[in-house]
């Protein structure tokens, strides 16, 4: 994880604000009128800036202001430590400079201070696709670009994050890993191979509700000579089974990649329920590593309400070509079970969903 010590960003912050002021300052109640491509929220630790507290930049492509100006534009929100908040429409001739400065600032911030997220109405209103969509015969599997995005971008970042965390946990050499929504075992194979290269052993368990994908995963493990377990179950079914008691409070890592925490796979309410189940599987120092092509359904604050410390939200995307991700960051959340458990504040976990 990045350290915020001895990292200066005040110069970039001041230059960015100066460029923003050359654009159009707007009232706060006008700032969300448009269709957002993406929104980045950067929290500035007080030890890194005595003046600035947060930066939020959103790209819009459809609104009255955009049509009037005739080009896509960016909303930039600058919040000071005294809670003074200013809203700007970034001018076209300064857009590249502003984005470059925001990216410089993002790269210097600790990994848990940056969050790329869907706008609120999409987080709350996105419906999950039906089970068939995600099966081996469904539309997702037929579009090769979907799996390519995992193979080329998301999987390597997940593995790299996992390796760094294994190093932090040394001298421990045996780890329990639960792969929630692990599909055909593509990522599981990579995790097990990475662990072998590092001289550690994984007690690996894959949970997947789709029968055909479970069969594929079993073939993968058999070919590897791995004793990894495959459970054909939704999370709720697994929670009700005797096997759940064997894994409860035991996992060093829970892996969720394009699974029970992602929009389109589940709704926001279902993601809250699923996160609660995954939390029960973690041991005292256990962590969830969560990523995926679609955005996670919960934002950082919602994860913290579920009694997690958010250690990381994004990492630099080395080889990504996401045209909507102009800051070059890929979501990879690392959540650690919080020490401060207040059961009375837990959110309701009722409701049906694919991974329950």
N, C-alpha and C positions, 0 to 999 in steps of 0.2 A: 504494500500500500504506500502511496506517496506520503511524504512528510511535508507539512506546511512550514517547517522551520526554515528561516533564512531564504525564503522565496519572496522576491519583490514583484508586486503586480500593480503598485500604485501608479506608476508611469503609464502603463497600458490603460488602466481604468480612467485616468484623467484625459488621456488622448481620445479614448472612445466616447466619453461624455462630450468632449469638445466637438467631435464630428457629428454626434447626434444632435447637438444644438443647432447645427447648420441646416437641419431638416425641419420637419413640421412637428411642433409640439401640439399634442391634442389633449382633450379632457379624458379623465379616466373612464367615464361611461361610454366613450366611443371606441375604446381600445379592442373590444372583442367582436366588432362587426366585420365579419369576413370569414372566408374558408381557410383554415389553417392547414398548412402542409405538416409542419412540425413545430414544437415548442421546446426550447432549452431553458432550463432554470438553473442558474449558478448561484450557490450560496457562498458568500465570502466570509471565511473565519475572521473574527475580530483581530486576531494577531497578525493577519495579513493586510488589513486595511482599517484604519481608524475612521474613515469616512464612508466607505461603501459597504452595504450589507448583502444586496442581491442584485443579480442581473437576469432579466428574462428576455429572450429574443424569440420571436415567432415569425414564420414566413407565411404570407397570405397570397392567394392568387385570385380571389374573387370577392370584391366588395365595391361599394360606391367610390371609395377613395382610389382603389386600384384602377377601376374603370376610368375615373377622371384623369389619373396620371398616365394610364396606358401601359403599365408594366407591373409585374409582381413587386411587392415591397415587403419591408420588414417592420414589425412593431418592436421597439426596444423599450423595456421598462427598467428604469434605474431606481433602486431603493437605497436610501442612505441609512446609516446607523441610527439616525434620529427618526426613522420611519417616514421621512419625506419621500414621496414617490412621484416620479416624472415619467411621462409617456411620449414617445417620439415615433414618427414615421421617418425611416431612414431614407435619405435621398438616393436616387439611382447612382449618381456619380461618386458617392461615398460608401455605397453598400459593400463593395469588396474590401475596402479598408476596415470598415466596422466589423465585418465577419472575421477578417484576419486577426484583429485585436481580440475579439471574443474567443477565438480559437486559441490564441496564445495564453489568454487568462485561464481557459479551461484546462489546458495542458499542465499548468502550474498548480492547479488546485488539487487537494486530496481527492481520491477517487469516489468518495461518498458525498462530494459537494456538487456534483453535476447530475442533472436528471433530464433525460429526453422523454417526453410523454405526450400522449394523445390529449387533445382538448377534452374538457370535462364531459361535454355531451356525447362524445364517442365512447369514453370510458364507461359512462352510465348506460348508454343506449345500445351498444353493440351486442348483437345476439350471437350465440354460439351456432356454428354450422352443425348439421345433423351428423350422427355417427358415421353414416355411409361416406360422407365427404372425406373422412380421414382414413378410411380403410384402404387395403391394397388395391381395390378395384375402383376406388372413388376418384373424384376430380383432382384432389391434391396430389395423389401418387402419379397421375397421368401427366402432370406438368413438371418436366424435368428440372426447370429452373428453381422449383421449390427445394428439392433435395440438394441441388448444386449450391444454393445459398448456405445451407448447413455445412456441407462438405468443405467448401472453400473459405468460409468466413466464420460462421458461428462455432462449429466444432473445434477448430484450432484455438479460438479464444477461450472456450470452455476448458479445454485440456491445459492450456497455459495457466489459467487461473487455478485449476486443480493442483498442478505441479507446485506452484508457488505456495499454496496452502499446506501441501504435504511437507515442504521444506520447513515451514514455520512450526509444524507439529513434531518434527524430529526431536528425540530419537524414537518415537513411536513407529512401529513397522507393520502393524496389522490394523486395517481400517474396515469398518462396516459402511457400505455404500448402498443406498436405496435409490433406484432410478424410477421416478414416478412418471408414468406415461412414456415408458422407454421404447415403445414401438418395436421395431424389428431388431433392435440390439446394435444398430450402427454405432451409436455413441458409446454404448457399453463396451464394445470391443476395443475402442480406442482408449477408454479409461483403464481397462485391465492391462492392455499392452503398455501404456505409459507407466503404470504402477510397477510392472515387472522390470522395466528399464531403470526405475529408481530403486529397485531392491525392496519393494514393499508388497504386502499381500492384501488383496481386497476380498472381503466377504460380501459378495455382490448379489443384490436382489433386484429384479426388474418387475415392476407392476404395470400391467397393460390390459385394458378392457377388451381389446379386439382380438378375437381368436386367431385369425390368420397371421397377425403380426406376432403374437406369442409363439406360434409355430416357427416362424422365421427366426425369432430370437433364440429359440431352443436349438435350432440347427447351427446358428452362429457359435453358440457356446460349446456345442458338441464338437464342432470342427476345431475349436481352439483347445479342446481338452479342459475346459473350465468347468468348475463345479458351481457356477453361478445359478441362482434359483430364478425361476420365472413363475409369476403368479398372474393367472388370468382373472382379473378382478378390477372393479372400479375401486376408488379409494374408500368409499363407504362400505363396500362389500369386504374389502381387506380389513377395515377397522373392526368389522363384526366377526371376523374369523379368528380361530385359535392362533394362527400365524402372527396376527398383529401383536399379541402379548409377547411373542418371542422377539419381536423387533422393537417394541415400544421402549423409548428412552435409550436406544442402543446405537443409533446411527451417528457416525462421525460426519457423514455427508449425505445430504439428499440432493439428487440431481433432478432438475425440471427444465427440459429444453423443448420449447414449443408444446407444452403440455398443460397441466391442470392450473396454471397461473396466468395463462396467456389469453388475451382477447381473441375472439373468433373461435377459440377452442372452448372457452367457458365465458360466462358473464362475470361482471364484477362481483356480484353477490356470491356466485359460486366459487370464485377465486378466494374470497374471504373464508368460506367454509373449508376449501381445500387446504389453504395455508394453515388453518387450525389443526387439521389432521396431520399434515406434514410435521408440524411443530412437535406433536406428541411422539413422533418417531426419533427425534434428535436426542442425543445424550447431552450432558450438561454443557459441553463445549462444542456441540455439533453445529454445522453450518449448512445452509441451503445455497446451492449455486443455481441461479435461474436465468435463462435467456430464451431466445426464440426469434423467429422471423417477425411474428406479430408482437406488438408491445405487450408488456405485462399489464394486467388489468388493474393492478393496485399501484398507487404512487408511494413514495417513500414514507410519508406521514402515516398512511394507512397501514403499512407494514409495521411501523413502530407501535401503533395502537394494538397490533396483534402480538406484542411483546417480543419484538426483534430489535437488535441493534443492526443497523444497515452499515456494513463495512465498506461496501463498494456498490456503485450503480452502473458505471460505464468504464470502458477502456478504449484506448485509441485503436481505431480500425485500420490495420496496416494495408490490407488488400481489398477493402470494400469499395464497391462502386455504386452505392445507394445514392441516386440523384437527389433524393429528398433530405439526405443527411449531410448537410453542407459543412458541419463541424467535424466530420470524420470520426464519430464515436459510435461504438456498438454497445448496446445494453447487455451487461452481465452483472446481475445483482448477487451480492454475497450477504446473506443474512445470518446472524448468529443469535442463538437463543438468548434472550435477555435475562439478566440475573434478577431483575426486579419484576416479579410476577404478581399481578393484581387480578385475581380471578373474577372479582366483581365487575371489572371493566371489559371483560371479554365480550365480543360481539356475538350475536345470534348466528348459529351455523346451520339453520334449517334450510330446506329446499333441495330439489333434485338437480343433478347435473351429471354429465358424462363420466366424470372421474370420481363421483361419489359412490 
